[in-house]
C-alpha cells in the first residue's frame, strides 16, 4: 500500500465515523437499532436510507429526531416496487 491509498482509507474511515455520529443524533435509539438490523439484512437499502436521511438533515427538513415509526415509513417508501407498463402500438 502506498501513502495515498492509506490516506484514502483513513479519510473513508473518518467519514464513516462522522456519518455514524450524525445518524445517532438524528435517529431515536429504536430507529438507530432498526437501521442496524436493516444494514445486516440489506446493505444497499441501509445505505440508501442513510443517504436520504442525511440529505434531509442537511437541507434542514428534519425538525425532530426520526422515530422508529418514521423510519419504517421511509423504509416502506424506499422498498416499494415500481411497476412499469410498456405498451406497444
Secondary structure, DSSP 4 states (H G I P E B T S, - for coil): --HHHHHHHHHHHHHHHHHHHHHHHHB-HHHHHHHHHHHHH-HHHHHHHHHHHHHHHHTT---SPBPHHHHHHHHHHHHPPPP------
